[in-house]
Amino acid sequence: MSLDSQDSTSPSFNRDWFFPSPSFIHQSTPKPPKPHRRFSTASKHSPDSNISNPPSFRSSPSLSPTTTSKYGRLRRRVEFPRPPEKYSIQHQNDSVLDRKPVVSSEKKQSTVKVSSGSLGLRVRVRWNLAITVADQILKLNVRLRACNLLSNVDTFDSVMQELDDIGYGSDNGLKNLALIVSVTLLSIPVLAFKYIDFVSKSRSSDNVSEEALLNKQLAYRVDIFLSVHPYAKPLALLVATLLVICLGGLALFGVTDDNLADCLWLSWTFVADSGNHANTEGIGPRLVSVSISFGGMLIFAMMLGLVSDAISEKFDSLRKGRSEVVEQNHTLILGWSDKLGSLLNQLGIANESLGGGIVVVMAERDKEEMEMDIAKMEFDFKGTSVICRSGSPLILADLKKVSVSKARAIVVLAEDGNADQSDARALRTVLSLTGVKEGLKGHIVVELSDLDNEVLVKLVGGDLVKTVVAHDVIGRLMIQCARQPGLAQIWEDILGFENCEFYIKRWPQLIGMQFEDILISFPDAIPCGIKVASCDGKIILNPEDSYVLQEDDEILVIAEDDDSYAPATLPTVWRGSLPKDFIGPKSAEKILFCGWRRDMEDMIMVLDAFLAPGSELWMFNDVPENEREKKLIDGGLDLSRLENIQLVNREGNAVIRRHLESLPLQSFDSILILADESVEDSAIQADSRSLATLLLIRDIQSKRLPMVNQVRRGTFSQGSWIGEMQQASDKSVIISEILDPRTKNLLSMSKISDYVLSNELVSMALAMVAEDQQINDVLEELFADEGNELQIRQADLYLSEGEELSFYEVLLRARQRREIVIGYRAANAEKAVINPPAKSERRRWSLKDVFVVIAEKE
């Protein structure tokens, strides 16, 4: 096999076969060629001369650099690591051992001639000679291949050296270019600002007032960009960070030997941590790293400021109630007034059976102030959560913030102050609510201050709006309570959710029954009306006994809760007969109004409908008499159409004793102390005036009326001033319009007035209508001039003294008079019992007991 024909990648070639010794590497170094030597004939005399002294590689013609083009390339010495001495000695020993004594062919011939007699000896000698020659040829082939590999390595090293020289020059050019680009980019902003300042100063010197300066225009554009785009500041910070990293990476690439990717990463580490440049060596790298670290400190200072501002703004938004309310089926209250506390309390009681609810309050007040005021009310909301938000109900964005479209009820409170302004604002609020694009899920309950504005609000809101006119409700309640003492407490029990209230529900198992049987079908409730499906859901209070319940009709009851009652088996009840079948005719009454209300004309018309002919209405206030008639006429009152009452005007101040002493206070059947129009904007001031008037009237009455020796109620002695006033209160009824619950507590403790708490009663009515809008129709009828109303009846109309009857039996007896008994008050009790338990049990009644009934107005 020839040396040129075998490739270094041949399977027979193994790189582990050779580790050239230093002497061999030295021999492989190119040297001047020498003349070829020829073997002399004298070598024939030594049998080992041809084998023991083979020609070296240095004298081999095939390795001559001048004769062989394959090995004639420029070589350089390759310095391999010197092998250990042990290995070198071992390698030489192996070479010596590999050399075996070889006999020349001539000697073999002579030996063969000498010993020609033995054929086997000749065969062995030739066989050994062949093996020895083959071994030597193999070793020479291996060494020649090693020489060829070294030549290739030298050639590769030289080529790589040339490429390195070329690349080094190219890298130097790139690094210089990167350094120039980074310096240029850093200089551009400085030159731009200098140019802008120069142009601005030149325009200012030329008095060009029509055009704004260039720097101001640029500042304005930047301000607009940062204001319009919400993410402008973080975006600008990101761009600045990338610029610092890129420019720093280019500068580092220009002053260091690292590649561009490593320089960019190193630049980022300098920006992220300014302490990373401490280990930098060299003037150029240190200057660049310090500059990058300084830029990184500025960037992180800006980032810290942005994050701090964002967190502060978020907490400020939460504190001021600007965040969105993500709720549904909640009750939304728009506005703020003195009625809010009682309203929240009633809604909390109503939601107690459901485990609590969500009430959202939005007003044009600070959120923290609203939360502090609600906390001061010290009400137990029974698990109901109250969420406050700051905003205007006239702005759609603020309405969406409180999820107005998902609320099950929306209550619009009337503002404290002028009635007309409050109603006008309520009207605008209803317009805003009807303009919600998503629509409204629940109904709207609007509190109005003037009855004349009710028509306009209903015209705007349609069937979606239910109105509660506070002044009208309170005025009618005061008139009813003046005619029937004790009715105020009954209204509080019915309107509030603490005791029994109205509920409407459908009962399929009662379809086909007459109303007379339905009355005694509920052990824990009292039916008092029917919602007739055939009349578009109209509620009929106190229907006839013969009315048959239809398929889609619903029953109106008075019960403790909506899940506390259910129909039971129809009991057997003895009807009986009434002891007397008539009510005595009404007698003329004498009533006094202290103060002037805004709806005085409405109260006068209601009184004219209720009182008997010949009654007198005395009006005592500080409004001049010549102006009263004008105000009443402007309010819509026709004095000539009054049939049952006669107006008597007296002018004076209700808090001045000598003015009150000019009145015949002991002769009035009822006295109504009104919250005067001049001070009604302030609840405390109005209540102070009402309380002072009450005390003065009671004191004057106690001095004029004869003392009666009887056991007084409560713990006050007979000779005390409160005891004297209590005795005077038995002779006449005084109804005080009280706005503040704290004043109510004073009057209830002294028991000198059958009071009406206006704010609390209105709040109860608002809460009841908010929970069920159908109840508004029931309340409107009970407060109206016509239809049914709550009345207090004496027991002698239904039973005899000492008679034992069950409540069901009394209920059926009252049906003979077309009345529904809903409760009673015993003679020795202070409060009435509405929807009494154990209706089938008999008890002994007294003629001093009274019954609370729903009956038609007389």
Summary of the structure (lengths in Angstrom):
residues: 858
radius of gyration: 57.1
end to end distance: 141.9
largest distance: 185.0
contacts: 2507
relative contact order: 0.06
helix: 50%
strand: 13%
